[in-house]
Amino acid sequence: MYSIGDKISYPMHGAGIVEAIEDKEVMGEVQRYYVIKMSYDDMTVMLPTKPHGAKLTRYIISMDEAEKVLEYFSDYQENVCENWNKRYRENVERIKSGDIYEVAQVVKTLMCRDKLKGLSSSERKMLSSAKHILISELILAKNCSKDEMEQTLIRLAG
């Protein structure tokens, strides 16, 4: 169970800080929720504390691990599948995994592909979402601003 102040990552939404733990009545049943202030924007997410909701979350990475993620991002050479459908499905699974290295791989691959060939509207939306998830965790781990991290990713993508 998380505590107020814990920094956690929630796949498909990004990282944030547990601001409160509240009881809410939903469909006649009182349930306990984490109130998470997301780091990337002003969004607040309520996540059930029961295993169903919380099992997908994890503590964010350390500052040292964030450096390793950025090094991986910088060094990663994309091996892009040319079949758009297959590539899209693989990227969705990577993002849903919650693994920050998998998300970094999606971001780097799509950034490079955008530079070389451009992206479809679906892949452009995916890139935006994956960047949001990646940056939200890295700014908490490295204690930096969103703009600083965006510029770092652009620089490292080459």
C-alpha positions in Angstrom: 0.0 0.0 0.0 1.2 3.5 -0.9 1.4 6.4 1.5 0.8 10.1 0.9 3.8 11.6 -0.8 4.9 8.4 -2.6 5.9 8.9 -6.2 4.3 6.2 -8.4 3.9 5.3 -12.0 0.6 4.2 -13.5 0.8 2.7 -17.0 -1.0 4.6 -19.8 -1.3 7.6 -17.5 2.3 8.4 -16.3 3.8 9.2 -13.0 2.5 11.3 -10.1 2.5 11.8 -6.4 0.0 10.3 -4.0 -1.7 13.4 -2.5 -4.4 11.7 -0.5 -6.1 8.5 0.3 -9.9 8.9 0.4 -13.0 6.8 0.8 -15.6 7.3 -1.9 -19.0 5.7 -2.3 -19.3 4.2 -5.7 -22.5 2.3 -6.7 -23.5 2.0 -3.1 -20.2 0.6 -1.9 -17.5 2.6 -0.1 -14.1 2.1 -1.6 -10.7 3.5 -0.7 -8.8 5.4 -3.4 -5.4 6.9 -4.0 -5.6 10.5 -5.2 -2.7 11.0 -7.5 -1.5 14.4 -8.8 0.1 13.7 -12.1 3.4 15.3 -12.7 3.1 16.2 -16.4 -0.1 18.3 -16.2 -2.7 19.4 -13.7 -4.6 16.2 -13.9 -5.6 14.2 -10.8 -6.3 10.5 -11.0 -8.2 8.5 -8.5 -7.1 4.9 -8.3 -8.7 2.1 -6.2 -6.3 0.9 -3.5 -7.7 -2.7 -3.9 -5.3 -5.0 -5.8 -7.3 -4.6 -9.1 -6.4 -0.9 -9.4 -3.1 -0.7 -7.5 -1.5 -3.8 -8.9 -0.6 -2.0 -12.1 1.3 0.7 -10.3 4.9 0.8 -9.1 7.2 3.2 -7.4 9.0 5.5 -9.8 12.6 4.9 -10.8 15.5 6.4 -8.9 17.6 9.2 -10.2 20.4 6.7 -11.1 17.9 4.6 -13.0 16.6 7.7 -14.8 20.2 8.3 -16.0 20.3 4.7 -17.3 17.0 5.2 -19.1 18.3 8.3 -20.8 21.5 6.5 -21.8 19.4 3.6 -23.2 17.2 6.2 -25.0 20.3 7.8 -26.5 21.9 4.5 -27.6 18.8 2.7 -28.8 18.8 2.0 -32.5 15.3 1.3 -33.8 14.5 -1.8 -35.6 11.2 -0.7 -37.1 8.7 -3.2 -38.5 7.4 -1.8 -41.8 4.0 -3.3 -41.3 2.1 -0.4 -39.8 -0.6 -2.6 -38.1 2.0 -4.9 -36.4 4.2 -2.0 -35.4 1.3 -0.2 -33.8 0.1 -3.2 -31.8 3.7 -3.9 -30.6 4.0 -0.3 -29.5 0.7 -0.4 -27.6 1.8 -3.5 -25.7 5.1 -1.8 -24.8 3.3 1.2 -23.4 0.8 -0.9 -21.5 3.6 -2.9 -19.9 4.5 0.0 -17.6 8.2 -0.7 -18.2 10.0 2.6 -18.6 12.6 1.1 -21.0 9.8 -0.1 -23.3 8.1 3.3 -23.3 11.5 4.9 -24.0 11.9 2.6 -26.9 8.5 3.6 -28.4 9.3 7.3 -28.0 12.7 7.0 -29.6 11.4 4.8 -32.5 8.5 7.1 -33.2 10.6 10.3 -32.9 13.2 8.9 -35.4 10.5 7.6 -37.8 8.7 11.0 -37.7 12.0 12.7 -38.6 12.6 10.3 -41.5 9.2 9.5 -42.9 6.6 11.3 -40.9 3.9 9.6 -38.8 0.3 8.8 -39.4 -2.2 10.7 -37.1 -2.5 7.5 -35.0 1.2 7.2 -34.5 1.5 10.9 -33.8 -1.0 10.6 -31.0 0.8 7.5 -29.7 4.1 9.4 -29.7 2.5 12.3 -27.8 1.0 9.8 -25.2 4.3 7.8 -24.8 6.3 11.0 -24.4 3.9 12.2 -21.8 4.3 8.9 -19.8 8.1 8.9 -20.2 8.6 12.5 -19.3 6.2 12.4 -16.4 8.4 9.8 -14.6 11.7 11.3 -15.6 10.9 14.7 -14.3 9.9 13.3 -10.9 13.0 11.0 -10.8 15.4 13.8 -11.8 13.6 16.7 -10.2 13.6 18.8 -13.3 11.0 20.6 -15.4 8.9 19.3 -18.3 10.6 21.6 -20.7 14.1 20.6 -19.7 13.2 16.9 -20.1 11.6 17.5 -23.5 14.7 19.3 -24.7 16.9 16.5 -23.4 14.9 13.9 -25.3 15.1 15.9 -28.5 18.8 16.3 -28.1 19.3 12.6 -27.3 17.1 11.4 -30.2 19.6 13.0 -32.6 
